């Protein structure tokens, strides 16, 4: 069973990403591995853009509906009726509360596949390349002639933590609503607050740790992802005038 799952995992995710990276390196001037990783990250973000946009809009709409959801909770103590009325509200407003979960479920395997691809440095085996993808003749691991991204870098790891904190903080600050009613001692409110705290402070530290124990390629990937996510959300919110 594990062997079959590993084969599926490799065939559907790791090998395609491996080949795409080889293809990009072949067309990047000088075979700059760092630029190739950035280009690959941008391509992945573009592919996920429709889902990302839908998720961001849903998060915004969910926050805007919080006062109405609180009214439902105040109107009855019956959890079944609360759930029924809440989902009726979601349906009426055209909001999918699970869109963020769908994006996360799709992103997680991609992140793990990319992490496994970058973790120990990048090398190419001709046997794993597709017939139409050439083995890169030159792979330059010195990013922009400055940083060897096949080694560890505490500086990149710190930058990962900083960009992750900024990205999460921006998301939280823009999804908060002044009209949301927070009851002191309410379990759901306390749980949400705890989760937000972990996202804001614990996640950047975790990402910084994983970036340091891996090669600098991992750090470069996470920094690029964080900056692209920040830019993407800013552009979407600006276009929606939120």
C-alpha positions as CSV (number, residue, x, y, z in Angstrom):
1,X,0.0,0.0,0.0
2,X,2.8,2.4,1.0
3,X,4.7,1.5,-2.2
4,X,1.6,2.3,-4.3
5,X,1.0,5.6,-2.6
6,X,4.7,6.5,-3.0
7,X,4.4,5.7,-6.8
8,X,1.3,7.8,-7.2
9,X,2.9,10.7,-5.2
10,X,6.1,10.5,-7.3
11,X,4.3,10.1,-10.7
12,X,1.6,12.8,-10.2
13,X,3.6,15.5,-8.4
14,X,7.3,15.1,-7.8
15,X,8.3,13.9,-11.3
16,X,6.3,16.6,-13.2
17,X,7.7,19.3,-10.9
18,X,11.2,17.8,-11.4
19,X,10.8,17.9,-15.2
20,X,9.3,21.4,-15.2
21,X,12.3,22.7,-13.2
22,X,14.7,21.0,-15.6
23,X,12.9,22.7,-18.5
24,X,13.0,26.1,-16.9
25,X,16.8,25.7,-16.1
26,X,17.4,25.0,-19.8
27,X,15.9,28.3,-20.8
28,X,17.2,30.4,-17.9
29,X,20.3,32.4,-19.0
30,X,23.4,30.8,-17.4
31,X,21.3,28.0,-15.8
32,X,20.7,30.1,-12.7
33,X,19.1,27.6,-10.3
34,X,17.7,30.4,-8.0
35,X,16.0,32.1,-10.9
36,X,14.6,28.8,-12.0
37,X,13.1,28.1,-8.6
38,X,11.5,31.6,-8.5
39,X,10.1,31.0,-12.0
40,X,8.7,27.6,-11.0
41,X,7.1,29.2,-7.9
42,X,5.5,31.9,-10.0
43,X,4.1,29.2,-12.4
44,X,2.6,27.3,-9.5
45,X,1.0,30.4,-8.0
46,X,-0.5,31.3,-11.5
47,X,-2.0,27.8,-11.7
48,X,-3.6,28.2,-8.3
49,X,-4.7,31.8,-8.9
50,X,-8.4,31.0,-9.6
51,X,-8.7,29.0,-6.4
52,X,-6.7,31.6,-4.4
53,X,-8.9,34.4,-5.6
54,X,-12.1,32.5,-4.7
55,X,-10.7,31.7,-1.3
56,X,-9.7,35.3,-0.5
57,X,-13.1,36.6,-1.5
58,X,-14.9,33.9,0.6
59,X,-12.8,34.9,3.6
60,X,-13.8,38.5,3.2
61,X,-17.4,37.7,2.8
62,X,-17.4,35.3,5.8
63,X,-16.0,38.1,8.0
64,X,-18.6,40.5,6.7
65,X,-21.3,38.0,7.7
66,X,-20.1,37.6,11.3
67,X,-22.6,40.1,12.8
68,X,-25.5,38.2,11.1
69,X,-24.0,34.9,12.3
70,X,-23.8,36.3,15.8
71,X,-27.4,37.3,15.6
72,X,-28.3,33.7,14.7
73,X,-26.4,32.4,17.8
74,X,-28.1,35.0,20.0
75,X,-31.6,34.1,18.7
76,X,-31.4,30.4,19.8
77,X,-29.3,28.1,21.9
78,X,-30.2,25.0,19.7
79,X,-27.0,24.1,17.9
80,X,-28.9,22.3,15.1
81,X,-31.0,25.3,14.4
82,X,-28.0,27.5,14.5
83,X,-26.2,25.4,11.9
84,X,-29.2,25.2,9.7
85,X,-29.8,29.0,9.7
86,X,-26.1,29.6,9.2
87,X,-25.8,27.4,6.2
88,X,-29.0,29.0,4.8
89,X,-27.3,32.4,5.2
90,X,-24.2,31.1,3.4
91,X,-26.4,29.9,0.6
92,X,-28.4,33.1,0.4
93,X,-25.2,35.2,0.3
94,X,-23.4,32.8,-2.1
95,X,-20.5,32.1,0.3
96,X,-18.7,28.8,0.4
97,X,-17.1,28.4,3.9
98,X,-15.0,25.5,2.7
99,X,-13.2,27.2,-0.2
100,X,-10.2,27.9,2.0
101,X,-10.0,24.3,3.0
102,X,-10.1,23.2,-0.6
103,X,-7.2,25.5,-1.4
104,X,-5.2,24.2,1.5
105,X,-5.9,20.6,0.5
106,X,-4.6,21.3,-2.9
107,X,-1.6,23.4,-1.8
108,X,-0.3,21.0,0.9
109,X,0.7,18.2,-1.4
110,X,2.3,20.7,-3.8
111,X,4.3,22.3,-0.9
112,X,5.4,18.9,0.3
113,X,6.4,17.8,-3.2
114,X,8.4,21.0,-3.7
115,X,10.0,20.7,-0.3
116,X,11.1,17.1,-1.1
117,X,12.4,18.3,-4.4
118,X,14.5,21.2,-2.9
119,X,15.3,19.7,0.6
120,X,18.7,18.2,-0.3
121,X,19.6,20.4,-3.2
122,X,18.6,19.9,-6.9
123,X,20.1,17.2,-9.1
124,X,18.7,15.6,-12.2
125,X,18.5,11.9,-13.1
126,X,18.1,11.3,-16.9
127,X,15.9,8.3,-16.1
128,X,13.3,10.5,-14.4
129,X,13.1,13.1,-17.2
130,X,10.5,13.0,-19.9
131,X,11.6,12.3,-23.5
132,X,10.9,15.9,-24.5
133,X,12.9,17.4,-21.6
134,X,16.6,17.7,-22.0
135,X,19.1,17.1,-19.1
136,X,20.3,20.6,-18.1
137,X,23.8,21.1,-19.5
138,X,24.6,23.7,-16.9
139,X,23.2,24.3,-13.4
140,X,24.5,27.3,-11.6
141,X,23.8,27.1,-7.9
142,X,25.2,30.6,-7.2
143,X,22.0,32.7,-7.1
144,X,22.7,36.0,-8.9
145,X,26.4,35.3,-8.4
146,X,26.1,35.9,-4.7
147,X,24.5,33.0,-2.7
148,X,25.1,29.2,-3.0
149,X,21.5,28.0,-2.7
150,X,22.6,24.4,-2.3
151,X,23.9,25.3,1.2
152,X,22.2,26.4,4.4
153,X,21.5,30.1,5.0
154,X,20.4,31.6,8.3
155,X,19.8,34.9,6.5
156,X,17.3,33.4,4.1
157,X,15.7,31.5,7.0
158,X,15.2,34.7,8.9
159,X,13.8,36.4,5.8
160,X,11.3,33.5,5.5
161,X,10.1,34.2,9.0
162,X,9.8,37.9,8.4
163,X,7.9,37.6,5.1
164,X,5.6,34.9,6.6
165,X,4.8,37.2,9.5
166,X,4.1,40.1,7.2
167,X,1.9,38.0,4.9
168,X,-0.1,36.5,7.8
169,X,-0.5,39.9,9.5
170,X,-1.7,41.5,6.3
171,X,-4.3,38.8,5.8
172,X,-5.6,39.0,9.4
173,X,-5.7,42.8,9.4
174,X,-7.7,42.9,6.3
175,X,-10.2,40.2,7.3
176,X,-11.0,41.7,10.7
177,X,-14.2,43.6,11.0
178,X,-15.0,46.2,13.6
179,X,-18.6,45.1,13.7
180,X,-17.8,41.6,14.8
181,X,-19.2,40.9,18.3
182,X,-16.7,39.0,20.5
183,X,-18.1,37.6,23.7
184,X,-15.6,37.3,26.5
185,X,-15.2,33.7,27.5
186,X,-17.0,32.4,24.4
187,X,-15.3,29.1,23.4
188,X,-15.5,29.7,19.7
189,X,-14.1,33.2,20.0
190,X,-11.3,32.0,22.3
191,X,-10.5,29.2,19.9
192,X,-10.4,31.5,16.9
193,X,-8.2,33.9,18.8
194,X,-5.8,31.1,19.7
195,X,-5.6,29.9,16.1
196,X,-4.9,33.4,14.9
197,X,-2.1,33.8,17.4
198,X,-0.5,30.6,16.3
199,X,-0.8,31.5,12.7
200,X,0.7,34.9,13.3
201,X,3.6,34.0,15.6
202,X,4.1,30.2,15.6
203,X,3.9,29.6,11.8
204,X,6.7,32.1,10.9
205,X,9.0,30.4,13.4
206,X,8.1,26.9,12.0
207,X,8.7,28.1,8.4
208,X,12.0,29.6,9.4
209,X,13.1,26.4,11.1
210,X,12.2,24.2,8.0
211,X,13.9,26.7,5.7
212,X,17.1,26.5,7.8
213,X,17.3,22.7,8.1
214,X,16.8,22.4,4.3
215,X,18.9,24.0,1.7
216,X,18.7,27.7,0.8
217,X,16.5,26.7,-2.2
218,X,13.7,25.9,0.3
219,X,14.1,29.4,1.9
220,X,14.1,31.0,-1.6
221,X,10.9,29.1,-2.5
222,X,9.1,30.2,0.8
223,X,10.2,33.8,0.5
224,X,9.0,34.0,-3.1
225,X,5.7,32.3,-2.2
226,X,5.1,34.7,0.7
227,X,5.8,37.8,-1.4
228,X,3.6,36.5,-4.2
229,X,0.8,35.7,-1.8
230,X,1.0,39.2,-0.3
231,X,1.0,40.8,-3.7
232,X,-1.8,38.7,-4.9
233,X,-4.1,39.4,-2.0
234,X,-3.3,43.1,-2.1
235,X,-4.2,43.3,-5.8
236,X,-7.4,41.3,-5.4
237,X,-8.5,43.4,-2.5
238,X,-7.6,46.6,-4.4
239,X,-9.6,45.5,-7.4
240,X,-12.6,44.6,-5.1
241,X,-12.1,48.0,-3.4
242,X,-12.0,46.3,0.1
